[in-house]
Amino acid sequence: MKHLDLFSGIGGFALAARWSGIETTGFVEIDSYCQKVLNKNFPNVPIIGDIKDVKEDTFKRPIDILTGGFPCQPFSVAGKQRGKEDERYLWDSMCNVIKEYKPTWIIGENVTGIIDLALTDVLSSLEDIGYQTQVFIIPACAVDAPHRRDRVWIIANPTSVNGDEYAFKPSSEMSKQGIWGLQLRRCDMYEINGEFNLNKREILESSICRRNDGIPYRVDRLKCLGNSIVPQIAYIIMQSIADIENSKQKGFT
């Protein structure tokens, strides 16, 4: 399977893809420090700086999985939550790349502030171009990270290609890791439609010290980590997708 990663940051989705045996064939990332990290850890994978520069012949086809933790600043409680009015609102640009490359699977990630400000529009735009969508809120502590960090995960695949039999569904790996089966010792995952209820519990504070400790490029590194996805969660989702694709192949033989 081939993977195209938008808003790549330091490569959280690409790391999850590597763990899943999926080849990342392209990055889109504008930050120069992040580009250095990507070049170091994923050499020979082309990087495009600006998503608006992605054209029909920029990356090789086909694209099996397209991922993107599109900018969260328009929706984050740490900002003004201006939504579409924020110049950093880039969902439309990501959607244009999806229209152009027509990936079999899409995984998007953002902060929970997007729910009230833009999630309906994001899902509608995907459904308008032929994708069925599912949305989950998964906290970082679901994979044993010592902090809550709720994030919205959007998963989509084409309705015209995959019927209900091949729609996204949890694998045994998801259940084993405590994502779908819920991690009761810390906190639970819930779907936006309310099928699962969020069980809020006291979460351990991060042990990372925020002081001048002599770490080189400290500001850049903290910014990169703060913007990054949790790759362990992305891995479980990608592995579930790989299981579905393997089932499809077996069905065709």
NORTAWO-V19845 format. One record per pair of residues at least 6 apart in sequence whose ideal C-beta (glycine too) atoms are under 7 Angstrom apart, sorted by the first residue. I is the first residue (numbers start at 1). J is the second residue. Records with the same first field share a line. If there is no record, write none. Layout:
I = J  J
This chain:
1 = 22  64  65  242  245
2 = 23  25  62  63  64
3 = 17  22  23  24  25  64  65  67
4 = 25  26  59  63  66  101  103
5 = 13  14  24  27  67
6 = 28  51  66  67  68  94  97
7 = 28  29  68  69  70  71
8 = 14  27  28  29  34  38
9 = 29  34  69  224  227  228
10 = 34  37  224  228
11 = 37  38  41  42
12 = 228  229  231  234
13 = 67  229  234
14 = 24  42
15 = 231
16 = 231  234  235  238
17 = 24  238
19 = 235
20 = 235  238  239  242
21 = 242
22 = 65  238  242
24 = 42  45
25 = 45  59  60
26 = 45  46  59
27 = 38  45  47
28 = 48  51  54
29 = 35  38  47
30 = 49  50
33 = 217  220  224
34 = 224
35 = 47
37 = 224
38 = 47
48 = 54  58
51 = 90  93  94  97
52 = 93
54 = 97
56 = 100
61 = 101
63 = 101  103
64 = 103  104  105
65 = 103  105  107  238  241
66 = 98  101  103  106
67 = 107
68 = 94  108
69 = 109  110  229
70 = 90  91  94  108  110
71 = 88  90
72 = 110  111
73 = 79  86  88
74 = 82  83  86  88  89
75 = 81  83  110  111  113  114  117  118
76 = 111  113
77 = 113
81 = 113  117
83 = 89  117  118
84 = 118
91 = 118  122
95 = 125
98 = 106  129
99 = 129
104 = 157  158  161
105 = 157  241
106 = 131  156
107 = 153  155  234  237
108 = 154
109 = 151  152  153  229
110 = 151  152
111 = 151  152
112 = 137  150  152
114 = 152
115 = 152  192
119 = 152
122 = 154
123 = 133
126 = 133  156
127 = 133
130 = 158  159  160
131 = 156  157  158  159
132 = 156  157  159  167
133 = 154  156
134 = 155  168
135 = 152  154  192
136 = 153  189  191
137 = 150  152  189  190  192
138 = 151  153  179  189  233
139 = 148  149  150  187
140 = 147  148  149  230
141 = 147  148  186  187  203
142 = 178  179  183  187  189  233
143 = 177  230  232  233
145 = 230
146 = 204  206  207
147 = 203  206
148 = 187  203
153 = 237
155 = 168  237
157 = 167  168
166 = 244  248
168 = 240  241  244
170 = 180  240
171 = 239  240  243
173 = 236  239  240
174 = 180  236  240
175 = 181
177 = 236
179 = 189  236
182 = 188  189
186 = 201  203
187 = 199  200  201  203
188 = 196  198  199
189 = 196
190 = 196  197  198
215 = 221
